[in-house]
Amino acid sequence: MVSVVCQKPDGEGGHVALADARASDTNRHGNALLISILNKKGKENLEQMGRRRWKNILGITLLALIAILGLGITFTIGWRPLIGAKKRALTDRKFEATPQRLARGKYLVDGVLGCFGCHTDADWSKPGAPPREGREGSGHVWADQDMPWLIASNITPDKETGAGNWSDDTLARAIREGIGHDGRALFPIMPYPNYQQMADEDLASVIAYVRSVPAVRNQSPTTRMPFPLNFFMQAMPQPVIAAVAAPDQSTPVARGSYLVRMGACANCHTPQEKGQPLPGMDFAGGFIVKEPNGKDVASSNITPAASGIGYYNDATIRQCPGISMAG
């Protein structure tokens, strides 16, 4: 009996100790698991915070780059090369072909502006390479000047291949504002920056006369300016939305200043480098034109310098535009 009594408490104590040990072990495992979970959660939180931080940094950097790029475009080439040229909507205005306008238009188109000199194949067999007779205004591919992509349109009244179906305002917008009949920006070898100051009445006279020349059927391709010219040209056209008054003709100098601007004389009589006129060399000559045989021909110095036309009298000066040569 004693041994049984003595073993009972020992057995109960052993069970209690074992239970306590198991409970302690469970607590340790639970604490370890909790710590592991907390550590894992903390690590995930830290990783998420790190990712958010890098996302914020990348976002701010991207916004800064976009802002810098936007400012760079704004203060260098501008946005026109990307969004397209400025253009106004066409109107239904028409220009009546009065005898006075036809006479003034002939004087401007055939003489001062030289429209057919660019819009017609040249006859290089004659002095000054005038437009081919009977083909005036029928169009020209500028391959002879190393620009095979540049096409001067057929501006005769031919309805299928020329300007016969263009409205008067389509022509007006092309001449003064540099927007072609199909809405594209025109290459400024046609000096529409000069023509922006063309008086409204002169514009009407030019269009009336061009409408009166014989229609010539001649299908021409469309200009396809190479990159990056096709982008840069978008900044050139400017809408003319206000009336342009007649020029000051009170003195010969004032009258001549207008005609020289309309004739774009400086464009051909000023030397260029990389397509840009040399500063301070206006009218000094040296602009290069190529003949069909590949020979380079330089434009004359038309300033009053000793190497220019300072010694010409009025009669000689009157002859030069007609024969396109100076001696």
Sequence and secondary structure as in RCSB ss.txt:
>XXXX:A:sequence
MVSVVCQKPDGEGGHVALADARASDTNRHGNALLISILNKKGKENLEQMGRRRWKNILGITLLALIAILGLGITF
TIGWRPLIGAKKRALTDRKFEATPQRLARGKYLVDGVLGCFGCHTDADWSKPGAPPREGREGSGHVWADQDMPWL
IASNITPDKETGAGNWSDDTLARAIREGIGHDGRALFPIMPYPNYQQMADEDLASVIAYVRSVPAVRNQSPTTRM
PFPLNFFMQAMPQPVIAAVAAPDQSTPVARGSYLVRMGACANCHTPQEKGQPLPGMDFAGGFIVKEPNGKDVASS
NITPAASGIGYYNDATIRQCPGISMAG
>XXXX:A:secstr
 HHHHHHHHHHHHHHHHHHHHHHHHHHHHHHHHHHHHHHHHHHHHHHHHHHHHHHHHHHHHHHHHHHHHHHHHHT
TT SHHHH               HHHHHHHHIIIIIIS HHHHSB B TTSTT  B TT TTSBEEGGGGT TT 
EE   SS TTTSSTTS HHHHHHHHHH B TTS B  TTS HHHHTT  HHHHHHHHHHHHHS            
 TTHHHHGGGS     S       SSHHHHHHHHHHHTTHHHHSS EETTEE TT TT    EEE TTS EEE  
  SSSTTTTTT  HHHHHHHHHHT   
